[in-house]
């Protein structure tokens, strides 16, 4: 199927985890001939190096603490045309600079994938333990950053426009934990619909993907065993599953799909 993506220009945020959704989406776009601007920010974490060879929080924390070198190796193997930017999407000045540099390099932006996200690493996102710092850091990236990037995309719009946001399949009701994270993602779902209505006149579509438990390196065997019985299809979502959905929503084939929240979860959290 020809997706009509050859030589389109895409910005993807949150791309430095080689096992992550952002990196996997970048590689999928590269195979379709998309020219890429990859935005990331190192998030310092404490982790046990001896535990990073297997899936679990230590592997995940290490990946998100690192740079783009491993992802760049894979892009180079595909002869991809790409630009890497280390920046902070929660900062308005940084967002303007991102678009200045991308348009300076490629001349336009056709597709925006708002994949970057923040969440509390510990146990400080329950109603008993919640702190102002957790609220501010989570909403700064998930809500403000996504909105700032989308606003700038609309201002710099060209003839083609696709925005793909990210929520989570349990955004409407996490089971007692991640209060702030789930609230921030519910906000993303809400403004996805509102923005889709507002920018339809420009021919821009705005949609949201809500992944289920996805193996981006953080789900160890114990957690997988607890989660799998809750997934009707009986397996974890893989980053490639998400990337394929992003490709469709970014493509000419999805020209009449807008304002939607699409769960890619194997039936989890229906």
C-alpha positions in Angstrom: 0.0 0.0 0.0 1.4 3.4 -1.0 1.0 5.7 2.0 2.0 8.8 0.2 4.7 9.6 2.7 7.7 9.8 0.4 9.7 13.1 1.1 7.2 14.2 3.8 8.9 16.0 6.8 8.0 14.7 10.3 8.9 15.9 13.7 8.9 13.2 16.4 9.5 13.9 20.0 10.8 11.5 22.6 13.1 9.4 20.4 16.2 8.4 22.4 15.0 5.0 23.8 16.1 2.5 21.1 13.2 0.2 22.2 10.7 3.1 22.5 7.7 4.1 20.5 9.4 7.3 19.2 12.5 5.5 17.9 10.5 2.7 16.3 8.2 5.2 14.7 11.2 7.1 13.3 12.5 3.9 11.7 9.1 3.1 10.3 8.9 6.6 8.8 12.4 6.3 7.4 11.5 3.1 5.5 8.7 5.1 3.9 11.1 7.8 2.7 10.1 10.4 5.3 12.7 13.0 6.3 12.9 13.3 10.0 13.5 15.7 12.8 14.0 13.8 16.1 13.6 15.7 19.3 14.7 14.3 22.6 15.8 15.3 26.1 18.0 13.2 28.4 16.1 12.4 31.6 18.6 11.5 34.4 17.6 8.4 36.3 19.3 6.1 38.8 19.6 2.6 37.6 21.6 -0.6 38.2 23.9 -1.2 35.2 24.0 -4.9 36.0 20.2 -5.2 35.4 20.1 -3.3 32.1 20.6 -6.4 29.8 17.0 -7.6 30.5 13.7 -5.8 30.4 12.7 -3.9 33.5 12.9 -0.4 34.9 16.7 -0.3 34.9 16.9 -0.9 31.2 14.2 1.6 30.6 15.8 4.3 32.9 19.2 3.8 31.2 17.7 4.2 27.7 15.9 7.4 28.7 19.0 8.8 30.3 21.0 8.4 27.1 21.6 10.2 23.8 20.5 9.3 20.3 23.6 7.4 19.2 22.1 3.9 19.0 19.0 5.1 17.2 21.2 7.1 14.8 23.1 4.0 13.9 19.9 2.3 12.8 18.8 5.4 10.8 22.2 5.6 9.1 21.8 1.9 8.1 18.6 2.9 6.3 20.2 5.9 4.7 17.6 8.1 6.4 17.7 11.9 6.0 17.4 13.2 9.6 18.1 15.9 12.0 18.6 15.3 15.8 17.7 18.1 18.3 18.2 17.9 22.0 15.6 20.3 23.4 12.9 20.9 25.9 9.3 21.0 24.5 7.9 22.4 27.7 9.7 25.7 27.0 8.1 28.0 24.4 11.4 29.4 23.2 12.8 26.0 22.7 9.7 25.0 20.7 10.1 28.0 18.4 13.8 27.1 17.9 12.9 23.5 17.1 10.6 24.7 14.3 13.1 27.3 13.1 15.8 24.7 12.8 13.7 22.0 11.2 12.2 24.4 8.6 15.7 25.9 8.0 16.9 22.4 7.2 13.9 20.9 5.3 11.8 23.9 4.3 8.6 22.7 5.9 6.9 20.4 8.4 4.2 18.1 7.3 3.7 15.7 10.3 4.0 16.2 14.1 4.2 13.1 16.4 3.9 14.3 20.0 5.4 11.2 21.6 7.4 12.7 24.5 5.9 12.2 28.0 6.8 12.5 31.6 5.7 10.5 34.6 6.7 10.1 38.2 9.4 7.4 38.7 8.4 6.4 42.2 5.3 6.3 44.3 4.5 10.0 44.5 1.5 10.0 42.1 -1.2 8.6 44.3 -3.8 10.8 46.0 -2.1 10.1 49.3 1.4 10.9 48.1 1.0 13.5 45.4 3.2 16.6 45.4 3.2 19.8 43.5 6.4 19.0 41.8 5.0 15.8 40.3 2.0 17.7 39.0 4.1 20.5 37.5 6.7 18.2 35.9 4.1 15.9 34.4 1.8 18.5 33.0 4.7 20.6 31.7 5.6 17.9 29.2 2.4 16.0 28.6 0.0 18.9 28.4 2.0 22.2 27.9 4.7 20.6 25.7 2.2 18.8 23.4 0.1 22.0 23.1 3.1 24.2 22.4 4.4 21.9 19.7 0.9 21.6 18.1 0.3 25.4 18.3 3.7 26.0 16.5 2.9 23.3 13.9 -0.4 25.0 13.1 1.3 28.5 12.8 3.9 27.1 10.5 1.4 24.9 8.5 1.9 24.0 4.9 -0.2 22.2 2.3 -0.2 18.9 4.3 -0.9 18.5 8.0 -1.0 15.6 10.3 -0.8 15.7 14.1 -0.6 12.5 16.2 -0.8 12.8 20.0 -0.3 10.2 22.6 -2.5 9.2 25.5 -2.7 5.9 27.3 -5.5 3.3 27.2 -6.4 3.8 30.9 -6.5 7.6 30.7 -10.0 7.8 32.0 -9.3 5.7 35.1 -6.0 4.4 36.3 -6.6 2.0 39.2 -5.6 4.3 42.1 -2.1 5.1 40.9 -0.6 7.7 38.5 -3.3 10.2 39.2 -1.5 13.1 37.6 -0.2 11.0 34.6 -3.7 9.8 33.8 -5.2 13.2 34.2 -2.6 14.7 31.9 -3.4 12.1 29.3 -7.1 12.6 29.6 -6.4 16.3 28.9 -4.5 15.3 25.8 -7.5 13.3 24.6 -9.8 16.3 25.2 -7.8 18.9 23.4 -7.1 16.5 20.5 -10.8 16.7 19.8 -11.0 20.4 20.3 -8.0 21.2 18.1 -9.2 18.8 15.4 -12.4 20.9 15.2 -10.5 24.2 15.1 -7.9 23.2 12.4 -10.0 21.2 10.1 -10.5 24.3 7.9 -6.7 24.1 7.2 -6.9 20.5 6.1 -5.0 19.4 9.2 -6.0 16.2 10.9 -5.4 15.7 14.7 -5.7 12.3 16.3 -4.5 10.5 19.4 -3.2 7.0 20.0 -3.8 5.4 23.4 -1.3 2.5 23.8 -1.9 -0.3 26.2 1.0 -1.9 28.2 3.8 -1.6 25.6 7.2 -3.3 25.8 9.5 -0.4 25.5 12.0 -2.1 27.8 10.3 -1.4 31.1 8.0 -4.5 31.6 9.9 -7.3 33.3 8.7 -10.9 33.5 6.9 -10.4 36.8 4.9 -7.4 35.6 4.2 -9.1 32.3 2.7 -12.0 34.2 0.4 -9.7 36.1 -0.7 -7.7 33.1 -1.2 -10.4 30.4 -4.4 -11.8 31.9 -6.0 -8.4 31.5 -5.3 -8.3 27.8 -7.9 -10.1 25.7 -5.4 -10.8 22.8 -3.0 -12.3 25.3 0.2 -10.4 24.5 1.9 -7.1 25.2 1.7 -4.3 22.7 4.9 -3.8 20.8 6.3 -0.4 19.7 6.0 -1.6 16.0 2.2 -2.0 16.6 2.0 1.7 17.6 4.3 2.8 14.7 2.1 1.1 12.2 -0.9 3.0 13.5 1.1 6.3 13.4 2.0 5.6 9.8 -1.6 5.2 8.8 -2.8 8.3 10.6 0.1 10.3 9.1 -0.7 9.0 5.6 -2.9 10.1 2.7 -5.1 7.1 3.5 -6.3 8.7 6.7 -7.4 12.0 5.2 -10.9 11.8 6.7 -9.9 10.5 10.1 -9.6 13.3 12.7 -10.5 14.0 16.3 -10.2 10.3 17.2 -8.6 8.5 20.2 -7.5 5.1 19.0 -6.6 2.4 21.5 -3.8 0.1 20.4 -3.9 -2.2 23.4 -4.9 -5.7 22.4 -8.2 -5.0 24.2 -6.7 -3.9 27.5 -8.7 -1.3 29.4 -11.8 -1.4 27.1 
